[in-house]
């Protein structure tokens, strides 16, 4: 195993949450990630999720947003909130000696957000304006239709924010979501700090075990279903010279499956880096597009392969034929040694670079919280990438690339 891989120390809490601590050398900066998991599986909760993320810092029951921002700025604390379909992450960067001040702000943030009606009204007005503007851009229409077709428009993953949903959004909706999601039994904590900073862990353990926020009524082990449209061609006409082509398929494994590192390898060959098959064919040889990518996305219970490019609409049919031809080549023929070694080096360098900066360990680790043996996972990933054979690549391609793909043209 590469000696650059840093594994966390695990501290289970009495309330069922967990602290995972990465201890590194020579830093006075600490990073804390609070990860709250979505406990709803209906589509429009993504709208509420996004509103919570955008509004949570704007006001509190006993403190104004000015009070909180004054404290944040005074102590040099950086606070970030990210919202995803499956979870929300609240991140704090701060100098170690200000931990007590951070815990004070954290307590206010987690227990007393007010979501004032005036702030919500301004937010809704701006969001509606943005939705109208986005509808003018083909890129947005492509993404919107792709999600509906891939996952089903009423499902958790296929939902896109609608004007009527934004108009009907209420404070009650946000408060209900806030109370259910932001609670101390629905939180995992990742710390990245100085190697001698074990006192910080103890303070956080006491903080999260003593305070109580949210109503702690959770839906456990949600299954996020999808309801895909039939695999077919979907052509949404416009008057532009340029077309946006999206091709893809759903694969019934996620990043924890033993085949996933091999699938990363296969996808990289197809369209995952600059020297990929699709780039060489459609860009370098045919000059049909400036850029084409094949992206592998993993979700809670499945993954998707998405091939995406901009091109002249007169080349659309020819480009689709070339894409299928390159897929079939990977399925039907073993790759050469030169390409095998080139892709190995590329994937491994990307993997190591993603872990090069100390705080990147926690970023990379967020998705692997459900794994009990982290050491085994990292070792298997490295061994798979470094030791994969040409025959294995062809088997994985036959298993996961074969078949029809959605074709969405705008």
C-alpha positions as CSV (number, residue, x, y, z in Angstrom):
1,X,0.0,0.0,0.0
2,X,1.2,3.5,-0.9
3,X,2.6,5.2,2.2
4,X,0.8,8.5,1.3
5,X,-2.5,7.0,2.3
6,X,-3.7,8.3,5.6
7,X,-6.4,6.4,7.5
8,X,-8.7,8.0,10.1
9,X,-9.0,7.1,13.7
10,X,-12.6,6.2,14.6
11,X,-14.4,7.5,17.7
12,X,-18.0,6.2,18.0
13,X,-20.4,8.4,20.0
14,X,-23.0,7.4,22.5
15,X,-25.8,8.9,20.3
16,X,-25.0,6.7,17.3
17,X,-22.9,9.3,15.4
18,X,-19.2,8.9,14.6
19,X,-16.1,11.0,14.6
20,X,-13.4,10.2,12.1
21,X,-10.1,12.0,12.8
22,X,-7.2,12.5,10.4
23,X,-4.1,13.7,12.3
24,X,-1.4,15.3,10.2
25,X,2.0,17.0,10.8
26,X,2.8,20.7,11.0
27,X,-0.5,22.4,10.8
28,X,-2.3,24.9,13.0
29,X,-5.4,24.8,10.9
30,X,-8.3,22.4,11.7
31,X,-11.0,21.4,9.3
32,X,-14.3,19.9,10.6
33,X,-16.9,18.4,8.2
34,X,-20.4,17.8,9.5
35,X,-22.3,15.4,7.2
36,X,-26.1,15.2,7.6
37,X,-27.9,12.5,5.6
38,X,-31.1,13.1,3.7
39,X,-33.9,11.1,5.3
40,X,-36.5,11.8,2.5
41,X,-36.6,10.1,-0.9
42,X,-39.2,12.2,-2.7
43,X,-37.9,14.4,-5.4
44,X,-38.9,17.9,-4.4
45,X,-37.0,17.7,-1.1
46,X,-33.9,18.6,-3.2
47,X,-35.4,22.1,-3.6
48,X,-35.8,22.4,0.2
49,X,-32.3,21.0,0.6
50,X,-30.9,23.7,-1.6
51,X,-32.9,26.5,0.1
52,X,-31.7,25.3,3.5
53,X,-28.1,25.5,2.3
54,X,-28.6,29.0,0.9
55,X,-30.6,30.5,3.8
56,X,-29.2,28.8,6.9
57,X,-26.7,31.5,7.6
58,X,-29.0,34.5,7.1
59,X,-30.7,34.6,10.5
60,X,-31.1,32.9,13.9
61,X,-33.6,33.0,16.7
62,X,-31.5,35.0,19.2
63,X,-28.7,36.3,16.9
64,X,-28.7,38.3,13.7
65,X,-26.7,37.2,10.7
66,X,-24.5,40.3,11.2
67,X,-23.7,39.0,14.7
68,X,-22.7,35.6,13.4
69,X,-20.7,36.9,10.5
70,X,-18.9,39.4,12.8
71,X,-17.8,36.4,15.0
72,X,-16.8,34.3,11.9
73,X,-14.7,37.1,10.5
74,X,-13.2,38.1,13.9
75,X,-11.9,34.6,14.5
76,X,-10.9,33.9,10.9
77,X,-13.3,31.0,10.5
78,X,-14.2,29.9,7.0
79,X,-17.6,28.2,6.8
80,X,-18.9,26.4,3.7
81,X,-22.2,24.6,3.1
82,X,-22.6,22.1,0.3
83,X,-25.8,20.4,-0.7
84,X,-26.1,17.1,-2.5
85,X,-29.0,14.8,-3.3
86,X,-28.0,12.4,-0.5
87,X,-26.5,14.7,2.1
88,X,-25.6,18.2,3.3
89,X,-22.1,19.0,4.4
90,X,-21.2,21.9,6.7
91,X,-17.5,22.6,6.8
92,X,-15.5,24.8,9.2
93,X,-11.8,25.8,8.8
94,X,-10.2,27.6,11.8
95,X,-7.1,28.0,13.8
96,X,-6.9,25.4,16.6
97,X,-7.0,27.9,19.5
98,X,-10.4,29.1,18.5
99,X,-12.2,25.8,18.9
100,X,-14.4,27.0,21.7
101,X,-15.6,29.9,19.5
102,X,-16.3,27.5,16.7
103,X,-18.4,25.3,18.9
104,X,-20.4,28.3,20.0
105,X,-21.1,29.2,16.4
106,X,-21.8,25.6,15.5
107,X,-24.4,25.3,18.3
108,X,-26.2,28.4,17.0
109,X,-26.1,27.2,13.4
110,X,-27.4,23.7,14.2
111,X,-30.1,24.6,16.7
112,X,-31.6,28.0,16.0
113,X,-31.7,29.0,12.3
114,X,-34.8,31.1,11.8
115,X,-35.3,31.2,8.0
116,X,-37.0,34.6,8.1
117,X,-40.0,35.1,5.7
118,X,-38.4,38.3,4.3
119,X,-35.2,36.4,3.4
120,X,-37.2,33.5,1.9
121,X,-39.3,35.9,-0.3
122,X,-36.1,37.6,-1.7
123,X,-34.6,34.1,-2.3
124,X,-37.7,32.9,-4.1
125,X,-37.8,36.0,-6.3
126,X,-34.2,35.7,-7.3
127,X,-34.5,31.9,-7.9
128,X,-37.6,32.3,-10.1
129,X,-35.7,34.9,-12.1
130,X,-32.7,32.5,-12.5
131,X,-35.0,29.7,-13.5
132,X,-36.4,31.8,-16.3
133,X,-33.0,32.7,-17.5
134,X,-31.6,29.2,-17.4
135,X,-34.5,27.9,-19.5
136,X,-33.0,30.0,-22.4
137,X,-29.8,27.9,-22.5
138,X,-29.5,24.6,-24.3
139,X,-27.0,23.3,-21.7
140,X,-29.6,23.6,-19.0
141,X,-32.3,22.0,-21.1
142,X,-30.0,19.1,-21.8
143,X,-29.2,18.5,-18.2
144,X,-32.9,18.9,-17.2
145,X,-34.2,16.4,-19.8
146,X,-31.3,14.0,-19.2
147,X,-32.2,13.7,-15.5
148,X,-35.9,13.2,-16.2
149,X,-35.2,10.5,-18.8
150,X,-32.5,8.7,-16.9
151,X,-34.1,8.6,-13.5
152,X,-37.8,9.5,-13.9
153,X,-39.0,13.1,-13.4
154,X,-40.8,12.5,-10.1
155,X,-38.0,10.5,-8.5
156,X,-35.3,11.7,-6.0
157,X,-32.6,11.8,-8.7
158,X,-34.7,12.9,-11.6
159,X,-36.4,15.9,-10.0
160,X,-35.5,19.3,-11.3
161,X,-36.6,22.5,-9.6
162,X,-39.9,23.7,-11.0
163,X,-41.4,27.2,-10.9
164,X,-44.6,26.1,-9.2
165,X,-42.6,24.3,-6.5
166,X,-40.5,27.4,-5.8
167,X,-43.6,29.6,-5.7
168,X,-45.3,27.2,-3.2
169,X,-42.2,26.8,-1.0
170,X,-43.0,27.8,2.6
171,X,-41.0,28.4,5.8
172,X,-42.8,25.4,7.3
173,X,-41.4,23.1,4.6
174,X,-37.9,24.3,5.4
175,X,-38.3,24.1,9.2
176,X,-39.6,20.5,8.9
177,X,-36.7,19.5,6.8
178,X,-34.2,21.4,9.0
179,X,-35.5,19.6,12.2
180,X,-35.3,16.2,10.6
181,X,-32.0,16.5,8.8
182,X,-30.0,18.7,11.1
183,X,-29.9,16.6,14.2
184,X,-27.1,15.1,16.3
185,X,-28.2,11.5,15.6
186,X,-28.0,12.0,11.9
187,X,-24.5,13.4,11.7
188,X,-21.0,12.0,11.0
189,X,-18.1,14.2,11.8
190,X,-14.7,14.2,10.0
191,X,-11.8,16.1,11.6
192,X,-8.5,17.0,9.9
193,X,-6.1,18.5,12.5
194,X,-2.6,18.5,14.0
195,X,-1.3,15.1,15.1
196,X,-1.1,16.3,18.7
197,X,-4.6,17.7,18.8
198,X,-6.4,14.8,20.6
199,X,-7.9,17.4,23.0
200,X,-10.0,18.6,20.1
201,X,-11.6,15.2,19.6
202,X,-12.6,15.0,23.2
203,X,-14.2,18.5,23.1
204,X,-16.2,17.5,20.0
205,X,-17.3,14.2,21.6
206,X,-18.6,16.1,24.6
207,X,-20.3,18.7,22.4
208,X,-22.1,16.2,20.2
209,X,-23.1,13.9,23.1
210,X,-24.4,16.6,25.3
211,X,-26.3,18.9,23.0
212,X,-29.6,17.9,21.4
213,X,-31.0,19.5,18.3
214,X,-33.6,18.4,15.7
215,X,-36.4,16.0,16.4
216,X,-34.4,12.8,15.8
217,X,-37.2,11.2,13.8
218,X,-35.4,9.6,10.9
219,X,-36.2,7.3,8.0
220,X,-33.4,4.8,8.1
221,X,-31.8,3.0,5.1
222,X,-33.7,4.7,2.4
223,X,-33.9,3.1,-1.0
224,X,-33.7,5.8,-3.6
225,X,-35.6,4.3,-6.5
226,X,-35.5,5.4,-10.1
227,X,-38.1,5.1,-12.8
228,X,-36.3,5.5,-16.0
229,X,-37.9,6.1,-19.4
230,X,-37.5,3.4,-22.0
231,X,-34.0,3.4,-23.6
232,X,-34.5,5.3,-26.8
233,X,-33.6,8.4,-28.8
234,X,-34.9,11.7,-27.5
235,X,-34.6,14.6,-29.9
236,X,-35.5,18.1,-28.7
237,X,-35.3,20.4,-31.6
238,X,-34.0,24.0,-31.6
239,X,-32.8,26.5,-34.2
240,X,-29.2,26.4,-33.2
241,X,-26.4,25.2,-35.5
242,X,-24.8,23.5,-32.5
243,X,-26.2,20.3,-30.9
244,X,-25.7,18.9,-27.5
245,X,-25.4,15.2,-27.5
246,X,-25.8,13.1,-24.3
247,X,-25.6,9.3,-24.4
248,X,-25.6,7.1,-21.3
249,X,-26.9,4.2,-19.4
250,X,-27.5,3.1,-15.8
251,X,-25.3,0.5,-14.2
252,X,-26.6,-1.4,-11.2
253,X,-23.4,-1.2,-9.1
254,X,-21.9,1.6,-7.0
255,X,-18.4,2.6,-6.0
256,X,-18.3,0.0,-3.2
257,X,-18.7,-2.9,-5.7
258,X,-15.6,-5.0,-6.5
259,X,-15.9,-4.3,-10.2
260,X,-16.0,-0.5,-9.8
261,X,-12.3,0.2,-10.0
262,X,-12.1,-1.9,-13.2
263,X,-15.1,0.0,-14.5
264,X,-13.2,3.3,-13.8
265,X,-10.4,1.9,-16.0
266,X,-12.8,1.0,-18.8
267,X,-14.5,4.3,-18.8
268,X,-11.1,6.1,-18.8
269,X,-10.2,4.2,-21.9
270,X,-13.5,5.1,-23.6
271,X,-13.7,8.9,-22.8
272,X,-12.2,9.6,-19.3
273,X,-9.1,11.5,-20.3
274,X,-7.6,13.6,-23.1
275,X,-6.0,10.6,-24.9
276,X,-9.2,8.5,-24.7
277,X,-10.7,6.6,-27.7
278,X,-13.6,9.1,-28.1
279,X,-11.2,12.1,-28.1
280,X,-8.9,10.5,-30.6
281,X,-11.8,9.6,-33.0
282,X,-14.2,12.5,-32.7
283,X,-11.8,15.4,-32.0
284,X,-8.4,14.5,-33.3
285,X,-9.4,12.4,-36.4
286,X,-12.8,13.7,-37.5
287,X,-12.7,17.2,-36.1
288,X,-16.4,17.0,-35.2
289,X,-16.1,18.4,-31.7
290,X,-13.7,20.3,-29.5
291,X,-14.2,18.1,-26.5
292,X,-16.0,14.9,-25.6
293,X,-16.0,13.1,-22.3
294,X,-17.3,9.9,-20.8
295,X,-18.1,10.4,-17.1
296,X,-18.8,7.7,-14.5
297,X,-21.0,8.8,-11.7
298,X,-21.8,6.7,-8.6
299,X,-24.8,7.1,-6.4
300,X,-26.1,5.3,-3.3
301,X,-27.4,2.2,-5.2
302,X,-26.2,2.5,-8.8
303,X,-23.9,4.3,-11.2
304,X,-24.3,6.0,-14.6
305,X,-22.1,6.4,-17.6
306,X,-22.6,9.7,-19.4
307,X,-21.0,10.6,-22.7
308,X,-21.4,14.3,-23.5
309,X,-20.3,16.7,-26.2
310,X,-21.1,19.8,-28.3
311,X,-21.0,19.4,-32.1
312,X,-22.4,20.7,-35.3
313,X,-25.9,19.3,-35.7
314,X,-25.1,17.9,-39.1
315,X,-22.5,15.6,-37.5
316,X,-24.8,14.2,-34.8
317,X,-25.8,10.9,-36.5
318,X,-22.2,10.3,-37.6
319,X,-20.9,11.0,-34.1
320,X,-23.3,8.6,-32.5
321,X,-22.2,5.9,-34.9
322,X,-18.6,6.5,-34.1
323,X,-19.3,6.4,-30.3
324,X,-21.0,3.0,-30.6
325,X,-18.1,1.8,-32.8
326,X,-15.6,2.8,-30.1
327,X,-17.6,1.0,-27.4
328,X,-17.8,-2.1,-29.5
329,X,-14.0,-2.1,-30.1
330,X,-13.4,-2.1,-26.3
331,X,-16.0,-4.9,-25.9
332,X,-14.7,-7.1,-28.8
333,X,-10.9,-6.5,-28.7
334,X,-8.2,-6.5,-26.1
335,X,-6.3,-3.2,-25.7
336,X,-2.6,-3.0,-26.4
337,X,0.1,-2.9,-23.8
338,X,1.0,0.7,-24.6
339,X,-2.6,1.9,-23.9
340,X,-2.9,-0.3,-20.8
341,X,0.2,1.2,-19.2
342,X,-0.7,4.7,-20.2
343,X,-4.1,4.5,-18.6
344,X,-2.7,2.8,-15.5
345,X,-0.3,5.7,-15.0
346,X,-3.0,8.3,-15.6
347,X,-5.5,6.8,-13.1
348,X,-3.0,6.2,-10.4
349,X,-1.5,9.7,-10.7
350,X,-5.0,11.2,-10.4
351,X,-5.7,9.0,-7.4
352,X,-2.5,10.0,-5.6
353,X,-2.8,13.7,-6.5
354,X,-6.3,13.7,-5.0
355,X,-4.7,12.7,-1.7
356,X,-1.7,14.9,-1.9
357,X,-2.9,17.9,0.1
358,X,-3.7,17.0,3.8
359,X,-7.3,18.3,3.7
360,X,-8.0,16.2,0.6
361,X,-7.9,13.0,2.7
362,X,-11.2,14.0,4.4
363,X,-12.7,15.1,1.0
364,X,-11.9,11.7,-0.5
365,X,-13.0,9.8,2.6
366,X,-16.6,11.3,2.8
367,X,-18.1,8.8,0.5
368,X,-16.5,5.8,2.2
369,X,-18.0,6.3,5.7
370,X,-20.0,3.0,5.4
371,X,-16.8,1.0,4.9
372,X,-15.6,-0.8,8.0
373,X,-12.1,-1.8,6.7
374,X,-10.7,1.3,5.0
375,X,-7.2,-0.1,4.7
376,X,-8.6,-3.1,2.8
377,X,-10.6,-0.8,0.4
378,X,-7.6,1.4,-0.4
379,X,-5.3,-1.6,-0.9
380,X,-7.8,-3.3,-3.2
381,X,-8.2,-0.2,-5.2
382,X,-4.5,0.3,-5.7
383,X,-3.9,-3.4,-6.5
384,X,-6.7,-3.4,-9.0
385,X,-5.5,-0.4,-10.9
386,X,-1.9,-1.4,-10.9
387,X,-2.5,-5.1,-11.6
388,X,-5.4,-5.1,-14.0
389,X,-5.0,-7.3,-17.1
390,X,-6.2,-6.8,-20.6
391,X,-8.5,-9.8,-20.3
392,X,-10.2,-8.3,-17.3
393,X,-10.8,-5.0,-19.1
394,X,-12.5,-6.8,-21.9
395,X,-14.7,-8.8,-19.5
396,X,-15.8,-5.7,-17.6
397,X,-16.5,-3.9,-20.9
398,X,-18.7,-6.8,-22.0
399,X,-20.5,-6.8,-18.7
400,X,-21.2,-3.1,-18.3
401,X,-20.8,-1.3,-21.7
402,X,-22.8,-3.7,-23.9
403,X,-26.3,-2.7,-24.9
404,X,-28.3,0.3,-26.0
405,X,-27.7,3.8,-24.6
406,X,-30.0,6.7,-24.1
407,X,-29.5,9.2,-26.9
408,X,-30.6,12.8,-26.0
409,X,-30.1,15.4,-28.6
410,X,-30.8,19.1,-28.2
